[in-house]
Each structure stands twice: as structure tokens, then as C-alpha cells.
Amino acid sequence: MPWGRCVWTRGRVLAGCAVLTAGLLAFPGAVPDSPGRLGSLLDTFLPWLGLVIVLLTGWALLRRSAVALLALLLPAAAWTQLYAGSLLPGAASGPRGLVVVQHNVSDENPDPAGTARALAGTGPDLIALQELVPAALPVYARTLAADYPYHAVRGTVGLWSRYPLTGSRPLDIRPRGITGPWNRGLRAVVHTPHGAVAAYVAHLPSVRFGAGGLASSRRDESAGMLGRALAAERLDRVILLGDLNGTVDDRGLAPLTSRLDGARRGFAFSYPAGLPLVRIDQVMARSARVDHIRALPATGSDHLPVAARVTLL
């Protein structure tokens, strides 16, 4: 068969896969969330469709299929539009900048003191922690006290600050059906040199994978409650730090992502620590810009810490 004919007639299935991938990237909301929260599952791993594009490109080259290579321009363009900016370095912090660290330290962390020292060693202005258990809390407080004289803890979440804190209070983000002691949210005002900022620290319920698919109803309900609290916040400047158990693409976090902006640069995959595949630890803001987010080295937790540069507007 002549070479030219082989090039343009091979790879129609590959081309179809390329068009499908482009459609998923461009219109992920078209995938229904039922059954099994399939849409939210796609949202969670949407950036990894870039790897699918790479694999399809390699296959198309092996098949010498021009039609498939041409079709692959569609998902490549869609992925570039969505995520290529995250690969670029963020702008340097300006005079109104803050550095913040977010970390789920794990309730089974064998070295809370080492974890606290590692986080403080990065020099942030704010440190937000989740899964603080009674036995480890004094260790974190003692280790961080010298550099972070102001702190607030409510239930299993806490905030340490270089700057004074006022108005600390718990947030009611407990979904229905959870009984017993359960406090995984707080709100405090941080008095920075550039003005007051409302800081929210939250740990939303976990999402589980099972035979029925993705179980996220409690996480979604808690996100809705947190979203309503953010909508009622009177201060213009807001920073949310937390283990949200979802990515910023996940439609289940729409009550938050519709009100706050995420990071402009950086992927910062944070979970699981041994092989990070997704970023479920988030830094988001209102009347402030999250310029860049990055993952920090592993601690004794099953999450990686993330650090972000935030510019107050």
C-alpha cells in the first residue's frame, strides 16, 4: 500500500480517542455525576488527561497516522489552555504578599515536633493544620511558639500566625448524620501589616471509593455549609486554607470555587504523600491573589504540605 495512503487512512480509532479526550477536557460538566459520582471522579483526575494525550501521541507515531496526529492537536490545545499556565513560575511576592502553609499533619503522625520544625523552617506567615489530636497538640504549640506567638485551635484544626489573631471561633460545617464531637473548621481575623484578613481553616469529610463509585455526599454537604459561611463574611479579604478532600476542578466544591480564586501557578499534588496524584490541600482567596502554590517535602503525614504565595489586593 502506498505510504501516503497509509498515513491518512490509519488510526481512525486513535483519532476518535483524541476527539473524545478533547471533549472531556473542554466540557467535563457534560459527564453526569450519576451513577457513582462519575463526573466528580473525572474532575478529580482531569489534569492527568495530559498523560493520555502523550500516550495517544506515541501510539499515533508508531502507527504513522497523520489523521490521529492531526486530531491530537485538539486535546493538546485544550490541555494547554487549562493547565499550561500552572507550569510557569509565579511572580515574586510584592510588598503586600504573604506566605502561607497548609498541611494535614495526620492523626497518626509519629513525629509532630519534626513536622512542626519542617513547616516553620519554610518561613511562612501563616500555618494551617488539620488532624490535630490531643496528644500531639501541645507538641505543635510548643515547637511553633517562638516564631508563631499567635495561634487558635478549634477541635482538630488550628492556625498559627506571625501576626495577631482576633475573633477566633469554630465553624459549623458538620454534615447531617455525624454525631459526637466533630469540629473541623475555624475562622479568625489576621491583623497583617497590610490590613485585616479573615482566615478560614477547614477539613472537609473524606471521599471514599467503593463498589458504587465515589461517595462524596458528606464532603459536598460540608462544602455547601462552608460556602454559605464565606458568603456571609463581612471582611473583603479572605484566605481559605484546608484539606478539602477535593481538587479545585471537582464540581462538588463549587460552593467554594464559585466564591474564591485558586492558585494561578503550580500543581502541588499533595496526596497521597508516597505517590502524589491530586491536590486536595488547598489555598484559596477573595480580594487576594494566590500567585503560586507548591508541594513541600514529606513529613510524617500521609499528605504533603503545600506552601502558597498570596498577594493582598
Secondary structure, 3 states (H helix, E strand, C coil): CCHHHHHHHCCHHHHHHHHHHHHHHHCHHHCCCCCCCHHHHHHHCHHHHHHHHHHHHHHHHHHCCHHHHHHCHHHHHHHHHHHHHHHCCCCCCCCCEEEEEEEECCCCCCCHHHHHHHHHCCCCCEEEEECCCCCCHHHHHHHHCCCCCEEEEECCEEEEECCCEEEEEECCCCCCCCCCCCCCEEEEEEEECCEEEEEEEEECCCCEEECCEEECHHHHHHHHHHHHHHHHCCCCCEEEEEECCCCCCCHHHHHHHCCCECCCCCCCCCECCCCCCECCEEEEEECEEEEEEEECCCCCCCCCCEEEEEEEC
